């Protein structure tokens, strides 16, 4: 089944849902062989949104990043420690490796 969406804006989560739908239609065994792939994508989306949309307030002496986030007009700092940043980097590396495998395994589009 082919679905075509027309919209000016698609959220990252919606893009992920479209991707997973296509993946399930064209290469279902990939998600079976790599069960953590979708879970890791889900974990990375909120971090990607923080990195893309929030301003870095400061980098602390210990290497922590502090992002400015406002909720109901109140500043709620989002703190990313070096360890948390490293874990996100490792999750991104995992997703990248899995995408490389997926690309190699995908049948040609027709």
C-alpha positions as CSV (number, residue, x, y, z in Angstrom):
1,X,0.0,0.0,0.0
2,X,1.4,3.4,-1.0
3,X,0.6,6.4,1.2
4,X,1.6,9.9,0.2
5,X,1.5,12.7,2.8
6,X,1.5,16.4,1.9
7,X,2.1,18.8,4.7
8,X,4.4,21.8,5.4
9,X,5.6,20.4,8.6
10,X,6.3,16.9,9.8
11,X,7.6,16.3,13.3
12,X,10.6,14.1,13.9
13,X,8.4,11.6,15.7
14,X,6.1,11.4,12.6
15,X,9.1,10.9,10.3
16,X,10.2,8.1,12.6
17,X,6.7,6.5,12.4
18,X,6.7,6.8,8.6
19,X,10.2,5.2,8.5
20,X,9.2,2.3,10.7
21,X,6.1,1.7,8.6
22,X,8.2,1.5,5.5
23,X,10.7,-0.6,7.2
24,X,8.0,-3.0,8.4
25,X,6.6,-3.3,4.9
26,X,9.9,-3.7,3.0
27,X,12.3,-5.4,5.5
28,X,10.3,-6.8,8.5
29,X,13.1,-9.2,9.5
30,X,15.5,-6.2,10.2
31,X,13.5,-5.2,13.2
32,X,13.5,-8.8,14.4
33,X,17.2,-9.2,14.0
34,X,17.9,-5.8,15.6
35,X,15.2,-5.4,18.3
36,X,16.9,-2.4,20.0
37,X,17.0,-0.3,16.9
38,X,13.5,1.3,17.1
39,X,13.8,1.6,20.9
40,X,17.1,3.5,20.6
41,X,15.6,5.8,17.9
42,X,12.8,6.5,20.4
43,X,15.3,7.3,23.1
44,X,17.3,9.7,20.9
45,X,14.4,11.8,19.6
46,X,13.9,14.0,22.8
47,X,17.7,14.6,22.9
48,X,17.8,15.6,19.3
49,X,15.0,18.1,19.9
50,X,16.9,19.6,22.8
51,X,20.1,19.9,20.7
52,X,18.2,21.3,17.8
53,X,15.9,23.8,19.5
54,X,17.4,24.9,22.8
55,X,20.1,27.3,23.5
56,X,23.2,26.3,25.4
57,X,23.2,28.5,28.5
58,X,26.7,27.5,29.6
59,X,29.3,24.7,29.8
60,X,30.2,24.0,33.3
61,X,33.8,23.5,34.4
62,X,33.1,19.8,34.8
63,X,32.1,19.6,31.1
64,X,28.3,19.5,31.8
65,X,26.1,21.3,29.2
66,X,23.2,23.4,30.4
67,X,20.4,24.0,27.9
68,X,17.8,26.8,28.5
69,X,14.3,25.4,28.5
70,X,11.2,27.4,29.4
71,X,8.0,25.9,30.5
72,X,5.1,28.2,31.4
73,X,7.5,31.1,31.4
74,X,9.8,29.5,33.9
75,X,13.4,28.5,33.2
76,X,13.9,24.8,33.7
77,X,17.6,24.0,32.9
78,X,18.3,20.8,31.0
79,X,21.6,19.5,32.2
80,X,23.7,17.1,30.1
81,X,26.7,15.6,31.9
82,X,29.7,14.3,30.0
83,X,28.6,10.8,30.8
84,X,25.1,11.4,29.4
85,X,26.6,13.0,26.3
86,X,28.8,10.0,25.9
87,X,25.9,7.6,26.2
88,X,23.9,9.6,23.6
89,X,26.9,9.5,21.3
90,X,27.2,5.7,21.7
91,X,23.4,5.3,21.0
92,X,23.8,7.5,17.9
93,X,26.8,5.3,16.8
94,X,24.7,2.2,17.2
95,X,21.8,3.7,15.2
96,X,24.3,4.7,12.5
97,X,25.8,1.2,12.3
98,X,22.3,-0.3,12.1
99,X,21.3,2.1,9.3
100,X,24.4,1.1,7.4
101,X,23.4,-2.6,7.7
102,X,19.8,-1.8,6.7
103,X,21.0,0.1,3.6
104,X,23.2,-2.8,2.6
105,X,20.3,-5.3,3.1
106,X,17.5,-3.3,1.5
107,X,16.3,-4.6,-1.9
108,X,16.3,-2.1,-4.6
109,X,13.3,0.3,-4.8
110,X,11.0,-0.5,-7.7
